[in-house]
Amino acid sequence: MSTPVDRARRGKDARKRVPRSAHALWLPSVDRPDPVGVLERQGRDRLPELLPVRYGRMSASPFAFLRGAAAVLAADLAASPHTGLTVQLCGDAHLLNFGLYASPERRLLFDLNDFDQTFPGPFEWDVKRLAVSVAVAARENGHSETDVHRSALAAGAAYRTGIRRLAGLGELDVWYEHIDADSLLAFARGARGRRRVGATLTRARRRTSLQALGKLTETVDGRRRIILDPPLLEAAGASDTAALRKIFSDYRSTLSEERRQLLDRYRFTDAARKAVGVGSVGTRCFIVLLAGRDADDPLFLQIKEARRSVLEEHLPAGPYVHPGRRVVAGQRLMQAAGDIFLGWMTGPQGRAYYWRQLRDMKGSVEVAAMGPGELRRYARLCGTALARAHARSGDRIAVASYLGGSGTFERAVADFAMSYADQTATDHAALRAAVAAGVLRAAPDV
């Protein structure tokens, strides 16, 4: 086991490979992949009837494009030298992939909440994606260029100070580190801001399976059924429903023994196919309604297809061959507390899936409503949460040593974010041009 001194030296040595100031550079390479082509390749094995929904959602704005274009940024980051300081990456650490969820002890926490692209890789890739998302969101909110830069800088600075603080703690202290949801109240200013954040926390606490029962189901011939809303929520069909029932036992086997016993107390009631998110639209996703003690004791589970991470083609092989297991392991490693029903399995046609609760006090902040100061404070909170996740999974001492005590790194990342926000606007315009030319078909956002 390396000593803290050895680990710190490793971080300092990484500066020789990639100086901290070098992170500021963004110049698209002459052979940069066409961003629209990258999206088209991603869509080849997705449900074709949902691809227009995906393109429609991504066409809405540069930030919507960024949300769906993790593969584009991954390829761009891979084209530049990296530090080699490996952590478990979220792989898609934009602003809207941070939010609220419940711990098994029913505490409301703030953390990363999307792990479809998680994979081991250089820590700075997540930091850059976060900073870019801050810059793009700030511009969409009409902030001045000075405020845009300050907000992107805040995200990187919070990451650096967070990692440096955690580098001085013991292993268990780092593992138990978490961010209570009430921390959101700290970035609100004024009575109006506090009311808005308070309402967000209240809504999250109410978002449970029981609340979903009244919103997502109806009683038909004396039985609970999921309310359909095509094309976003469609009947699973007899074959899909039969397959879901069959693979349920495989999923069950990936849970710990006490959670299997809990799951066994529920019975399968209904299932539907659901279109989710922006980047995930077109992948196979289902929701399943289970009943416990009686019909008024529900559990909603989401079964989502897991595919290769967009990072995999750019990095050495990871520890997990099964994409569903990769997602589950990454989430368990990065989140401060995990979903008790998180599991994985292989479905029909060899497709990989992972299972989780559909609603477990989940919630998110309305970034589009934020002014410059509020967005800057929220960016700090996200940077702090990202640092905590990386500290659990990588060598926090080496990363902290690389970052150092000055603001060189975050200034470089903020400069990169400004330049790449320009690139995102250009790529978004290319997508809209492809839609206008009939190359891609986009459905109105629904």
N, C-alpha and C positions, 0 to 999 in steps of 0.2 A: 504494500500500500504506500503510495507516494505521500510525502510529508506536505503540509501546507506550503512550505517554502518551495518545494519542487513544483507544486501545482501552480503557484504564483509565477514561477520562472517560465513555466510553459505558456502562460498567458502573455507574458512580456515577449517571449520569443515569437509569438504569432504576429506581433507588430512588425517584425522584419519581413514577413511574407505579405502582410496587408496592413500598411500604416492606417491608423484610425482616420486620418484625413482623406484617405483614398475612397472611403465609402460615399463621398459626395458625388462621385463621377457617375453620370448616366449619358452614354452615347450609344444609340442603337447600332449594332454591328451591321455590316453590309449584307450579311446573310441572315438577318433576323427573320424568323418565321412570320409569315403573314398571320396576324391575329385572328382574322376571320377563318382562315384555313385551320388554325389550331382548334377553334370552336367546332368547326365542321367535323374534324377528325374525332373529337370527343363525342359527337352525336351519332357516330356510325352504329353503335351498339345500344343506343337508347330507344325508348319507345317513340317511334316516328310521329305519332299523333300529338305528342306533347312538346316536340321541339319548337313549333311555332310559339308556344307559351313561353318557353325559355328565351327565345330571341326577342319576343315582345317585351318581356320583363327587362332584359338587358339593354334594350334600346331606349328605355325610359330616361336614362340620365347617365353621365359618366360614372357616378357612384354605383348605380345599378350594374353597369358594365363591369366595373372593378370587382364587384361581388361575385359575378359569374366567371371571371377571367383569371382565376388562380393559376391555371396552366400557363397563361401568357406571361405573367410576372415570374413564375418559377423558371421558365426558359430564359427570361432576360437576366435573372439573378445568376443563373448557372453559367452564363456567358462571361462572367467576371470572376476574378480570383476571390476566394473566401478564406476565412480565418482557420478553418479546420477545427474549431472549438465546437464540438458536437453536443447538442441537447436533443430532447424529444421535441420536435417542432410541431406546432399546431398545423402549420402549412397553409392556413387561411385566416390569419389573425387580423382581420379587419374589424372596424369599430362595432359592427352589428353582430359579430360573433363573440362578443362579451355580453354577459347578462346575468340574470337571477335564476336560481334554482334552489331546491330544498335538499338539505343534507338528510341522511337517514334519521337523524335526531330531530328533524323538522325545523331546523334553523334555516333561515333564508340567507344564502350566500351570494356573493358576486364573484364571477370567475369566467374563464373561457367556457364556451358551451357548444362548440362545433369541432369535431375531430375527424371528419371524413378524409382529410388530406394528411393526417398526422404521420410523421416519419422522422427518423433521426437525421439531423443535418446541422449546418452551421447556424449558430444562434442568431446572427444578424439578419437572416432572411425573414424571420418572424418580425423582428423589430422594424425592418424596412417596410414590410407589408402594412403593419399598423400605422406607421408614420405616413405612408402614401394615402391610406384611407382617411386619415385625419385631414390631410391637405385637400383631397378631393371633396370631402364633406364640407370643409370650411368654405371652399370656393362656391359650392352649390348653395350654401347659406348666405352668400353675398358678403363675406368678410373681406376686409382689405388684405392686400398681399402681405403686409406686415403682420397682421393677425394670423393669416394662414401659416406663415413661417413660425410664428411664436407657438402656435398650437402643435405643429409637427415637432418642434423642438421640445415641447413639454413632454410629449410621449417618450422620446428618447432619453430625456433627462431623468424621468421617473423610473425608467427601466434601469439606467445606470446606477442611480442611488439605491434602488431596490436590491439589485444584485450585490452591490457592495455591502449593504447592511446584512443581507442574508449570508454573505461569505464569512462574516464574523460569528455566526451562530453555530451551535452544534447540530448534528444530523437530525435528532428527534425534533428539535425546535423548528427546523426548516420543514420537516415533514408535516407537523401539525399547524403550520402557518395557514391562515385563511383570512378572507376579507368579509366581514359581516355586511349584509345588504344595507344596513343603516349608514354605511360609509357614503352612500349616494347622497345622503342629506347634506354632507359636508361640502359638496360642490355646488349646491343650490344657493342662490343669493336672493334675499327678499322674501316676503310672504308668498308672493305668487310662485316663485321658483320652488319653495319648500312644499307648497300645496301640490304642485305638479309631480314632484318626486314622491311625495307621500302617497299620492293616488297611484303611482306606478307600483309602489311596494304593496299597497292594498290589493290591487288587481292581481299581482303575482301570488299573493298568499291565498287568493280565492281560486286560482287556476289549478284545480284538482280534478281527479277523475269524476268525483261526484258532481262538480260544476259542469264538466263536459257532458255528463249524462243528460242533463236537461237541454244543453245547447246542440249536441251532435246526434241525439237519438230521438226516436218516436216509438210509440207502441202500435204494432200492427198485428191484428188477430191475437192480442194478448201477449205478444212477445216484443222485446226491445229490438229495434233495428236502427242501424246507422242511417241518418238522413243523407241522401245522395245529392251532389251538387256538381254535375258534369260540366267541364272535363276535369275539374280539380278533385272531385271525390266521386268515384264511380263504383258500381257493384263489383265485387271481386270475381264473381262468376263461380260456377260450380267447380271447375278444375282447379282454380287458384285457391278456393276455400278448402278443398280436399287436400291440396298440397300443404297449405298452412297448418292444417290439423296434423298432418303426418310429420312435418318437420318440427312441430312444437316440442316433441320429446328430445330431439337433438339439441335444440336451444336450451332446454331444461338442464341438460347434462353439463353445460358450461357454467352453471350457477353453483354457489357453495351449498352445502347440504341443507342448512337451515332455511335458505331461500327457496330451495326446491320444495321443501315441505310447505312453505307459505304459498308458493305458486300452485301447488296441488289442491289447494282449497278453493281455487277458482275453476269455473267451467267455461268453455268456449261458447260464445253466444252469436257473434256476427263478425264480418270482416268487410273491408272496402279498400279499394286502391286510391292512393292519395298523391297529388302532385305537391311537392314541397320546395320551398326556398327559391333561389335563382340559379345558382350553379348546379344544383342537384336535379333540376327539372328534367324529366325524361328517364331518370333512373327509376328502377322499380321500387315502389314503396307502398306499404299497406298499413292500415290500422286495424287492430283487433279489439273487440269488446269482450271482456270476460266478466262473469258474475260470481260474486263470492257467497256470502251468507244468504243473500236473496237478490232479486233483480235491482234493488236499490243500494247494493253494495258493489259498485263497478270498479273495474281496473281496465284502463285503456293502455295498450302497448302499441308501439310503432315498430314495424319491421322494415328496415331500409337496406337497399342493396349497397354493398360495399365494393368498390372497384379499386384498381391500382391508384395509389396516391399520385398526384401530378408531379411530386418530387422524385418519384422512383427512377425515372429514366435519367435523372441528372446526378444521382448519388449512389454510393455503394449499397449493396443489398442489405436490407434490414433483417431483424431477427425472426419475422413472421412471414410465412408464405401465404397464409389465408388472410385475405383483405379484411374480413369481419373481425378476426382475432386481432389484427393490427389496430383497427379502430378502437376496439374495446380495451386493449392493453394500453394504448396511447392515452385514452381518456382516463383510465384508472391511475396512470402514472402522473398525469398533469393536473387533474382536478384535485382540489383540497378534500372533497368528499364525493363519493360516487353514487350513482343510481343503483339501488339494490337489485333491480331487474335487468341490469346491463349484461347482455350475453351475445353469443354469435353462433352461426351454424352455416351449413351448405344446403342450398335449396335445389329445386328442379333445374335441370340443364347445367348443373355444377356451379350455379351462381352463388356468390357469397353474400350473406346478410348479417346484420347485427340487430339486436332487439333492445328496446329501452322503453321507459314510460313516455307516453305521449304528452301528458300534462302532469307535472310534479312541481307546482308552484313556480313555473317558468315565467320569465318576463324580461322585457328589454326596455331600454331608454329611447325616447324619441329624439334622435340626433338632429333631425331636420329642424327641430324647434329651438336649437341652442344658439345663443349669441356667442361672440368671441370669448368672453371670459368663462362662460359655462362650458363651452367645448374644450377650452384649454384645461380646465380642471378635470373634466371627464377623461381627456386624453391621458392625464397624469394617472388617474385611477386605473385605466386600461394598461398603461405601461407598468404600473406596480404589480398588477395581476399577472402579466406576462412574465415578469421577473420571477415571481413566486413559482410559476409553473416550470420555468427553465431551471430554477435552483433545485427543484426536486429531482430533475431528470438528468442534469449534466454536471460538469465540474464548475460549480459556481465560483470557486476561488480563482481558477484560471480565467474565467470570463471577467470577473471583477478586476483582476490584475491587468488584463488586456484593456479594459475600459478606462481604468485609472481615475484619478481624482479631478481631472479637468473636464471641461465641456467639449473637448475636441470631437469625440465620437458623435454626440447628439447634434452638434452643429453640422457635421458632415451628413448625417442621416436626414436632417431637416432639409438641407440643400438637395439631396437626392430626391426627397419626397416632392419638392417643388417641381423639379425637372420631370419626374415620372408622372406627376399629375398632368403636366402638359401632354405627355405621351398617352396617358389614359384618355384624355379628351380627343386626341387624334384617332386612337383605336376605336373609340365609341363612334366617332363620325364615320369611320370605315364600315362599321357594322350597319349603321343606319343607311349608308350608301348601298351596301349589299342588299338590304331589304328593299330599298327604293328601286333597285335595278332588277328585282325579282330573283336574285341569286339565292336568297333565303326568304322564307315566308315567316312573318311575325304576326302573331295574334294579339289583339288588344289585351292589356294586362287585366286579369280577372282574379 
